[in-house]
Amino acid sequence: MNLELDKNLKYVFIKEKYFEDVLKTQGKLTTIEKNFGHKYDKKRIKVVNPKSGLVDGKFYVSYKWCEKID
């Protein structure tokens, strides 16, 4: 698992990683979290700093929920 995001690489948001992290911390998924995951799955993110990025230019996502692409 990548420990931080690199501004020189490209990343996408992965809903499975997001759902897994939410379930681990909260124990269940709300409808809002499910809808967010489905809407932004595999969307490119803009790296803001080593620990987060922006998806759709609006929503911050954690580095834990992203995957590097070529």
N, C-alpha and C positions, 0 to 999 in steps of 0.2 A: 504494500500500500504506500502511495506517495504521501510524504509528510507535509508537503507544501506545494503551492502552485508556482510555476515559473512563467514570467511574462513573455518569454520567448517561445512558449509552446501553446498548443491549442487544446482546449478541453470542452467536454460536453457534460451536461447534467444527467445523472442516471437515477431514475426513480427508484429502482430496487435498493440502491445504497441509501437513499433518503428514507424510504419506508423502514428499512432495517434499523437505521439510527433512531428514528422516531419511536419505533416499537421498543427498542432497548431502553430509551430514556423515559417514555411516557406510558408504555404498556398497551396502547391502542392507537389506531389511526382515526382521525376525525374525517368527516366528509370534505372539509376544506383542504386538509393535507392530501387526501386521495386525489382530489381534483387538481391541485397544484402539481403533484407528481405526474399525473397523466398528461396534463397540458404542456409541461416543459420537458418531458422525457426526451433525451438525446438532442436538446437544443444547445447551441454553442454558448459558452459563457465568456464574458470579458473579465480578465483577471484584474482585480482591484489591489490586492495585496497577497502575500504568501498564504494566507489562511482563508480568503474568501474571494468570490467573484460575483458578477452581476449576470443574471439571466434575463433576457428580454429588456435589458437596460433599466430594469425597475427593481428586481428582487435580489437581495443578497443570498448567496448559497455558500455553504461551507465547502472547504476543500475535500472533506470526507465524502461528499456526494458527487464528486466529479471524476471523470476518467479522461486520460490523455488520448488524443486522436492524432493521426498522421497528417 
